[in-house]
């Protein structure tokens, strides 16, 4: 496995979890590119040089590139062409089709979309991480044969979820845990002329409502329940396991229910898993979309949430994520940007919790398909199928 040398100073989006790094290095041979200066282009050049050395040393049967950065596809294509090896591109997000990514203008997006189509045409195989993304890839590039595109979702590690599962007895408050980062910056757009013009020109490929990926609507729902004098408003606490930014802090402080929110800070993966296994319930939000429009992504945390067997408050639009949670039988679903629906779902969740319905955790049998060993077997089978087809 080839990857970069981590920077000495990490940014907000890549905090260090040394335990995960150690686990990966125990399980596989990791080759790191030398430290570079000069941004992405310099790193891509270094990655190609290291890739060249490793191919000459090991002569692999197939190249698998996991992205982003999406410009990495050209490195893979160059190495594959030079050595006559099939190349597979694993898109962890749907690139130019991802509505969370915005572009300076529509023309910038069209250029990126054209680049994505070139990648799909060149690929010997493509890995999507949701069924919806696979459909979109095939629709975007008609020359891409369906058998060359598979779905390998995110998942969960069995070793991280040992039996027996914890018993969670109701206490004085219902502790709803959220892991990860809220994306609250869009709640507070800039007000300068330059910022307003830039926002007007920017283009996004999906009609998303970004506020769904913040705590805004859940906190509004919680305040509504309090204002109505309901126990679910008084007895609910949101625990955020992850980094805290200024925009999320502001959103919480302005909510009128800031006393119901606790920031636990960034925890290691093992500590985070323990937190969700011992929670009364879990919160899974996603951006909003118009009725009839399906979401193109599933939050990675969804699969670990399901593996806990704990109830989930899902603030989700139509799409794969919503359907997976509904199939679990332990989800309370609402539109992500509808405070009334969220209040109703939260009140129903609280009533079931208070009756002791969730003392025992119960993950459904379908969660086995998202266990990483099963996912790895699916990927290996797909790769095996590509090698003889390319060599023939």
C-alpha positions as CSV (number, residue, x, y, z in Angstrom):
1,X,0.0,0.0,0.0
2,X,1.4,3.4,-1.0
3,X,0.4,6.5,0.8
4,X,1.9,9.8,1.8
5,X,4.0,10.8,4.7
6,X,1.7,12.6,7.1
7,X,2.4,16.3,7.5
8,X,4.1,17.5,10.7
9,X,1.1,19.7,11.4
10,X,-2.3,18.2,10.7
11,X,-5.3,20.3,9.7
12,X,-8.7,20.3,11.3
13,X,-10.0,17.5,9.0
14,X,-7.3,15.0,9.7
15,X,-6.7,14.6,13.5
16,X,-4.2,11.9,14.4
17,X,-5.5,8.5,15.7
18,X,-2.2,6.7,16.4
19,X,-4.1,3.4,17.2
20,X,-5.6,3.2,13.8
21,X,-2.3,4.0,12.1
22,X,-0.6,1.2,14.1
23,X,-3.4,-1.3,13.2
24,X,-3.1,-0.5,9.5
25,X,0.7,-0.9,9.6
26,X,0.4,-4.2,11.4
27,X,-2.0,-5.6,8.8
28,X,-0.3,-4.5,5.6
29,X,3.0,-3.3,4.2
30,X,2.8,0.5,4.0
31,X,5.1,2.4,1.7
32,X,5.1,6.2,2.2
33,X,6.1,8.8,-0.4
34,X,8.8,11.2,0.8
35,X,7.8,14.5,2.2
36,X,7.1,17.1,-0.5
37,X,6.6,20.8,-0.9
38,X,4.7,22.4,-3.7
39,X,1.2,21.1,-3.1
40,X,-0.8,18.4,-4.8
41,X,1.2,18.3,-8.0
42,X,4.4,17.6,-6.2
43,X,2.8,14.8,-4.2
44,X,1.3,13.2,-7.3
45,X,4.8,13.2,-8.9
46,X,6.2,11.6,-5.8
47,X,3.4,9.0,-5.7
48,X,4.1,8.0,-9.4
49,X,7.8,7.6,-8.7
50,X,7.2,5.4,-5.7
51,X,4.5,3.5,-7.6
52,X,7.0,2.8,-10.4
53,X,9.5,1.4,-8.0
54,X,6.9,-0.8,-6.3
55,X,5.5,-2.1,-9.6
56,X,9.0,-3.1,-10.8
57,X,9.7,-4.8,-7.4
58,X,6.4,-6.7,-7.0
59,X,4.7,-6.9,-10.4
60,X,1.2,-6.7,-9.1
61,X,-1.8,-8.2,-11.0
62,X,-3.9,-5.0,-10.6
63,X,-3.6,-1.4,-9.4
64,X,-6.3,-0.2,-7.0
65,X,-6.4,3.6,-6.4
66,X,-8.6,5.0,-3.7
67,X,-9.6,8.6,-4.1
68,X,-9.7,11.5,-3.3
69,X,-7.6,13.4,-4.3
70,X,-9.4,12.6,-7.6
71,X,-6.4,13.8,-9.7
72,X,-4.7,10.6,-8.5
73,X,-6.5,8.8,-11.3
74,X,-4.0,10.1,-13.9
75,X,-1.1,8.6,-11.9
76,X,-2.9,5.3,-11.9
77,X,-3.6,5.5,-15.6
78,X,0.0,6.4,-16.4
79,X,1.4,3.5,-14.4
80,X,-1.2,1.0,-15.8
81,X,-0.4,2.0,-19.4
82,X,3.3,1.8,-18.9
83,X,3.2,-1.6,-17.4
84,X,0.2,-3.2,-19.0
85,X,-1.6,-3.7,-15.7
86,X,-5.4,-3.2,-15.2
87,X,-6.3,-0.3,-13.0
88,X,-9.3,0.1,-10.7
89,X,-10.5,3.5,-9.3
90,X,-12.2,3.4,-6.0
91,X,-14.3,6.6,-5.5
92,X,-15.0,7.1,-1.8
93,X,-17.3,10.0,-2.9
94,X,-19.0,10.6,-6.2
95,X,-16.5,13.3,-7.3
96,X,-18.2,15.8,-9.7
97,X,-21.6,14.4,-8.8
98,X,-21.3,15.1,-5.1
99,X,-23.6,18.0,-4.1
100,X,-21.5,18.8,-1.1
101,X,-18.7,19.9,-3.3
102,X,-19.2,23.4,-4.7
103,X,-17.3,24.9,-7.7
104,X,-16.4,28.5,-8.4
105,X,-18.7,28.5,-11.4
106,X,-20.8,26.1,-13.6
107,X,-18.0,26.1,-16.1
108,X,-15.5,24.9,-13.5
109,X,-17.9,22.1,-12.6
110,X,-18.3,21.1,-16.2
111,X,-14.5,20.9,-16.6
112,X,-14.4,18.6,-13.5
113,X,-17.2,16.5,-14.8
114,X,-15.4,16.1,-18.1
115,X,-12.3,14.9,-16.2
116,X,-14.4,12.4,-14.3
117,X,-15.8,11.0,-17.6
118,X,-12.3,10.6,-18.9
119,X,-11.4,8.6,-15.7
120,X,-14.5,6.4,-16.1
121,X,-13.7,5.7,-19.8
122,X,-10.1,4.8,-18.9
123,X,-11.0,2.5,-15.9
124,X,-10.7,-1.2,-16.1
125,X,-12.9,-1.3,-13.0
126,X,-14.7,1.2,-10.8
127,X,-15.7,0.9,-7.2
128,X,-18.7,3.0,-5.9
129,X,-19.5,3.1,-2.2
130,X,-23.3,3.3,-2.6
131,X,-25.7,1.8,-5.1
132,X,-27.0,5.3,-6.0
133,X,-23.5,6.3,-7.0
134,X,-23.1,3.3,-9.2
135,X,-26.2,4.2,-11.1
136,X,-24.9,7.8,-11.5
137,X,-21.5,6.6,-12.8
138,X,-23.2,4.4,-15.4
139,X,-25.5,7.2,-16.5
140,X,-22.7,9.7,-16.8
141,X,-20.5,7.5,-19.0
142,X,-22.6,5.2,-21.3
143,X,-19.5,3.5,-22.6
144,X,-18.8,2.1,-19.1
145,X,-19.9,-1.5,-19.0
146,X,-22.1,-2.4,-15.9
147,X,-19.9,-5.4,-15.0
148,X,-17.0,-3.1,-14.6
149,X,-18.6,-1.2,-11.8
150,X,-19.2,-2.7,-8.4
151,X,-20.4,-1.4,-5.0
152,X,-18.3,-1.8,-1.9
153,X,-19.8,0.3,0.9
154,X,-18.1,1.5,4.1
155,X,-18.4,-0.9,7.0
156,X,-17.5,-2.0,10.5
157,X,-14.8,-4.1,12.1
158,X,-15.9,-7.2,14.0
159,X,-13.0,-6.9,16.5
160,X,-14.2,-3.4,17.5
161,X,-17.6,-4.8,18.5
162,X,-17.0,-7.8,20.8
163,X,-19.8,-9.7,22.4
164,X,-21.6,-9.4,24.7
165,X,-23.1,-6.1,23.8
166,X,-23.4,-3.6,26.6
167,X,-26.8,-3.3,28.5
168,X,-27.9,0.3,28.5
169,X,-30.3,1.0,31.4
170,X,-32.3,4.3,31.2
171,X,-31.0,7.0,33.5
172,X,-32.3,10.5,34.2
173,X,-31.6,11.7,30.7
174,X,-31.6,10.1,27.2
175,X,-28.1,10.5,25.9
176,X,-28.0,10.8,22.1
177,X,-24.5,10.5,20.8
178,X,-23.2,12.0,17.5
179,X,-19.7,11.1,16.3
180,X,-17.7,13.1,13.8
181,X,-18.0,16.7,12.7
182,X,-21.0,18.8,12.1
183,X,-20.6,21.0,9.0
184,X,-22.0,24.2,10.3
185,X,-20.0,26.9,8.4
186,X,-22.8,27.4,5.7
187,X,-25.1,28.6,8.5
188,X,-23.1,31.8,8.6
189,X,-22.2,33.0,5.1
190,X,-19.9,36.0,4.6
191,X,-21.6,39.4,4.1
192,X,-19.0,41.3,2.1
193,X,-19.8,42.1,-1.5
194,X,-17.0,39.8,-2.7
195,X,-18.3,36.9,-0.6
196,X,-21.9,37.5,-1.7
197,X,-20.9,37.6,-5.4
198,X,-18.8,34.5,-5.0
199,X,-21.6,32.6,-3.4
200,X,-24.0,33.7,-6.2
201,X,-21.6,32.4,-8.9
202,X,-20.8,29.1,-7.2
203,X,-22.3,25.9,-8.5
204,X,-23.3,22.7,-6.8
205,X,-24.4,19.6,-8.7
206,X,-27.2,18.7,-6.3
207,X,-30.0,20.9,-4.8
208,X,-28.9,20.3,-1.3
209,X,-29.9,22.1,1.9
210,X,-26.6,22.2,3.8
211,X,-28.1,23.0,7.2
212,X,-29.2,19.4,7.5
213,X,-25.6,18.5,8.3
214,X,-25.6,20.7,11.4
215,X,-27.3,20.4,14.8
216,X,-29.6,23.3,13.9
217,X,-32.8,21.5,13.2
218,X,-32.4,18.9,16.0
219,X,-31.9,21.7,18.5
220,X,-34.9,23.6,17.2
221,X,-37.0,20.4,17.6
222,X,-35.7,19.9,21.1
223,X,-36.6,23.5,22.0
224,X,-40.1,23.0,20.6
225,X,-40.5,20.0,22.8
226,X,-39.4,22.0,25.8
227,X,-41.7,24.9,25.0
228,X,-44.6,22.4,24.9
229,X,-43.6,21.1,28.4
230,X,-42.9,17.6,27.2
231,X,-40.5,15.3,29.1
232,X,-38.7,14.5,25.8
233,X,-37.6,18.1,25.7
234,X,-36.4,18.1,29.3
235,X,-34.7,14.7,29.4
236,X,-32.7,14.6,26.1
237,X,-29.0,15.4,25.9
238,X,-26.9,15.5,22.7
239,X,-23.3,14.4,23.2
240,X,-21.0,15.3,20.3
241,X,-17.9,13.1,20.0
242,X,-15.6,14.9,17.7
243,X,-14.0,18.2,17.0
244,X,-15.8,21.5,17.8
245,X,-15.6,24.5,15.4
246,X,-16.7,28.1,15.9
247,X,-19.8,27.7,13.7
248,X,-21.1,24.7,15.5
249,X,-20.4,26.4,18.8
250,X,-22.3,29.5,17.7
251,X,-25.2,27.4,16.5
252,X,-25.5,25.6,19.9
253,X,-25.1,28.9,21.8
254,X,-27.9,30.5,19.8
255,X,-30.3,27.5,20.1
256,X,-31.9,28.2,23.4
257,X,-31.1,24.7,24.6
258,X,-27.3,24.9,24.9
259,X,-27.5,23.3,28.3
260,X,-28.6,20.1,26.5
261,X,-25.4,19.8,24.4
262,X,-22.1,18.3,25.6
263,X,-18.9,18.3,23.6
264,X,-16.8,15.3,24.4
265,X,-14.0,16.3,22.1
266,X,-12.1,14.1,19.6
267,X,-11.6,10.6,20.8
268,X,-9.7,7.6,19.3
269,X,-11.6,5.2,17.2
270,X,-11.8,2.7,20.1
271,X,-13.1,5.3,22.5
272,X,-15.6,6.5,19.9
273,X,-16.9,3.0,19.3
274,X,-17.3,2.6,23.1
275,X,-19.3,5.8,23.2
276,X,-21.8,4.7,20.6
277,X,-22.2,1.2,22.0
278,X,-23.0,2.7,25.4
279,X,-25.3,5.5,24.2
280,X,-29.1,5.5,24.7
281,X,-29.5,6.4,21.1
282,X,-27.4,7.7,18.1
283,X,-27.9,10.7,15.8
284,X,-27.3,10.4,12.1
285,X,-27.9,13.6,10.0
286,X,-27.5,14.3,6.3
287,X,-28.2,17.3,4.1
288,X,-31.7,18.0,2.9
289,X,-33.0,17.4,-0.6
290,X,-36.2,18.2,-2.4
291,X,-38.9,15.5,-2.3
292,X,-38.2,12.8,-4.9
293,X,-34.4,13.5,-5.1
294,X,-32.3,10.7,-3.7
295,X,-29.1,11.3,-1.7
296,X,-25.9,10.1,-3.4
297,X,-24.0,9.3,-0.2
298,X,-24.2,7.3,3.0
299,X,-22.3,8.7,6.0
300,X,-19.5,6.3,6.9
301,X,-20.6,6.3,10.5
302,X,-24.0,4.7,9.6
303,X,-22.5,1.2,9.4
304,X,-20.9,1.4,12.8
305,X,-24.1,2.9,14.2
306,X,-26.0,-0.1,12.9
307,X,-23.4,-2.5,14.3
308,X,-24.1,-1.3,17.8
309,X,-27.7,-2.4,17.7
310,X,-28.7,0.9,19.4
311,X,-31.7,3.0,18.2
312,X,-30.9,5.7,15.7
313,X,-32.5,9.0,15.2
314,X,-32.0,9.5,11.4
315,X,-32.4,12.9,9.9
316,X,-32.2,11.7,6.4
317,X,-33.5,12.5,2.9
318,X,-34.6,9.8,0.5
319,X,-31.9,7.5,-0.7
320,X,-29.7,4.6,0.3
321,X,-28.9,5.8,3.9
322,X,-32.6,6.2,4.7
323,X,-33.5,2.8,3.3
324,X,-30.7,1.0,5.1
325,X,-31.8,2.5,8.5
326,X,-35.4,1.7,7.8
327,X,-34.5,-1.9,7.2
328,X,-32.9,-2.1,10.6
329,X,-36.2,-1.8,12.5
330,X,-34.6,0.4,15.1
331,X,-34.6,3.8,13.4
332,X,-36.7,6.8,14.0
333,X,-36.6,8.7,10.7
334,X,-37.4,12.4,9.9
335,X,-36.6,14.8,7.1
336,X,-33.3,16.4,8.0
337,X,-34.5,20.0,7.8
338,X,-38.0,19.6,9.2
339,X,-38.1,20.5,12.9
340,X,-41.7,19.3,13.3
341,X,-40.8,15.8,11.9
342,X,-37.7,15.7,14.0
343,X,-39.6,16.7,17.2
344,X,-42.2,13.9,16.5
345,X,-39.4,11.3,15.9
346,X,-37.5,12.5,19.0
347,X,-40.6,12.3,21.1
348,X,-41.4,8.7,19.9
349,X,-37.8,7.7,20.5
350,X,-37.9,9.1,24.1
351,X,-41.2,7.3,24.9
352,X,-39.7,3.9,23.8
353,X,-36.5,4.6,25.7
354,X,-38.3,5.5,28.9
355,X,-40.3,2.2,28.7
356,X,-36.9,0.3,28.6
357,X,-37.3,-0.8,25.0
358,X,-33.6,-0.4,24.2
359,X,-31.9,-1.8,27.3
360,X,-30.6,-4.7,25.2
361,X,-28.8,-3.9,21.9
362,X,-30.1,-5.7,18.9
363,X,-28.3,-5.5,15.5
364,X,-30.1,-7.2,12.6
365,X,-28.7,-10.1,10.6
366,X,-28.3,-7.8,7.6
367,X,-25.5,-5.9,9.3
368,X,-23.2,-8.9,8.5
369,X,-23.0,-7.8,4.8
370,X,-21.3,-4.6,6.0
371,X,-18.7,-6.3,8.1
372,X,-15.3,-5.4,6.6
373,X,-14.2,-9.0,6.0
374,X,-17.3,-9.6,3.9
375,X,-16.6,-6.3,2.0
376,X,-13.0,-7.3,1.4
377,X,-14.1,-10.6,0.0
378,X,-16.5,-8.8,-2.4
379,X,-13.7,-6.5,-3.5
380,X,-11.2,-9.4,-4.1
381,X,-13.8,-11.3,-6.1
382,X,-14.4,-8.2,-8.3
383,X,-10.6,-7.7,-8.8
384,X,-10.1,-11.3,-9.7
385,X,-12.8,-11.0,-12.4
386,X,-11.0,-8.1,-14.0
387,X,-7.5,-9.5,-14.3
388,X,-8.2,-12.3,-16.9
389,X,-10.6,-10.0,-18.8
390,X,-7.8,-7.4,-19.2
391,X,-5.2,-9.9,-20.1
392,X,-7.2,-11.8,-22.8
